[in-house]
Amino acid sequence: MVEQKKILGEERRSLILQQLKDSPKPLTGSELASRTNVSRQVIVGDITLLKAKNEPIIATSQGYIYLQQNSNNSTFERTIACRHSPEDTEKELNLLVDHGVLVKDVKIEHTVYGDLTASIMVSNRQEVKRFMQNIQNTGASLLSQLTDGIHLHTISASSIDVLDKAEAALKEEGYLMES
């Protein structure tokens, strides 16, 4: 058996960064650990160091993503306020992605911790299914369960019209909170 050499320090972080930039899909800590012959915990530390250097890396339920800076401003973004039961989470997310929306995150206002934000980064039904399976498999709670179902999402799409239609669909389902 040939033992693979560990890739050390800055060289490893540079390789991780390049792999994230080149990947069309999220990369898990385990995948990155296997590629660099280190533990997943070392990768977590490397990602933290890269984030400290202002690299736009986010952790999602599917893995790590490098946020490409879009110079042509072809996406539109808004924050929406929603309220529904935990059982309706998958339906809400599918409704949004079916309209061509990327659901970037979920935010709540916690009475003790203040604003809490978690990355979601789902844009199709397969990603929603994976996200929901991850919640179920880990036994994790949804952030919205801490606030009686009230939460915010940052959503983005290719046009304002797409965002408007997705919002209208949420309103029709009774998920959209209105001022």
Buried (B, 14 or more C-beta within 10 A) or exposed (E): EEEEEEBEEEEBBEBBBEBBEEBEEBBBBEBBBEBBEBEEEBBBEBBEBBEEEEBEBBBBBBBBBBEEEEEEEEEBEBEBBBBBBEEBBBBBBBBBBEBBBBBBBBBBEEEEEEEBEBBBBBBEEEBBBBBBEEBEEEEEEBBBBBBEBBBBBBBBBEEEEBBBBBBEBBEEBEBBBEE
